[in-house]
Amino acid sequence: MEQPALPGIDRLELLQTFIRIVESGSLSAAARLLGTTQPTVSRRLQMLEQSLGLRLLQRSTHAMKLTEAGERCFEHAKTLLETWQAIEADLRDDKDAPRGTLRVVVPHAFGQEQLIAPLAGFLERHPEVSVEWLLHDRQPDFIADGIDCAVRVGKVEDPSLVAIRLAEVPRIVIAAPGLWGDGEPPQNAQDLQHLPWLALRTYYRAEVTLTHSTSGEQQRFPIQPRIATDSLYALRTAALNRVGAGIVSAWVVAEDLAAGRLVHLAPEWSAAPLPVYLVYPQARFYPARLRAFVETMRAHMPQLTGMRAPSRESLAPAASSVRGRKRAS
């Protein structure tokens, strides 16, 4: 028997709400992502179930579970909304101005300094876009948190993500003047192992590997860090306070080196550069605001202080992005 229509109700909106409920795991989380209230989300769910004449979710005080009909509805709803978004994009064409809110996760260090200038330029060029700029060093949950894209430093191994390699971060050994004792600062990698050390736990903890810029020779030696931290800024501050030597991203100490507060040790030796990626979930449709942001990051990231364009050899395996058909990459 055909179910009665619900006048004034946007069924696409009801399906979008249902998708957010399932992906975020609760009505309250879905409400936050949709910018509305929990009673509104609950009412939309009831309307959708009334429209279909089916129970989609089984809810208790502490748990929520899809019914069999709910599981089928969820899959159909995702396909339907992706198709509708693709139709809208095709009819509006790529000339449609980017608009809406873009939610971006960026590492603390990059997000506070390096990326603010290109972000400001992006917003100036696209006045109908606003950005939620979220500073996290951990891997975001794109679906549950409603994240559009993230800037990641280091390897990206999740095959479900599109990963565009934007740049590389050179890493150098630094220390406060005189940490090594009297005389000139060490010039060779093997002279560094007897120094007190700092460790950036994200990338090295108990061992250091350095490569010669010309010969490609590698030197590897163990360290016993005086301080181990997951903060690039904390490591820099510890180095300024003469606690130890450390390997840091070149950009974060550029001003300290120029002012003589820190010294670049063994300048012919460096740690492996860190790749910088822009990542986002694979989808059939990408909004214009995301596509525009991708192009901004591609253009500006290699030009930032202390960064460099990725080497040709590093590009082949780096990205799972797919070009064309209104893809963000």
JOURRA-V484240 format. One record per helix or strand. SS is the DSSP state (A for helix, B for strand). FROM is the first residue (numbers start at 0). TO is the last residue. If there is no record, write none. Layout:
ss/from/to
SS/FROM/TO
SS/FROM/TO
This chain:
ss/from/to
A/10/23
A/26/33
A/37/51
B/56/58
B/63/65
A/67/91
B/99/105
A/107/113
A/115/124
B/128/134
B/148/152
B/160/174
A/188/190
B/196/199
B/206/211
B/217/221
B/226/228
A/231/239
B/244/248
A/249/258
B/262/264
B/268/280
A/287/302
B/306/307
A/311/314
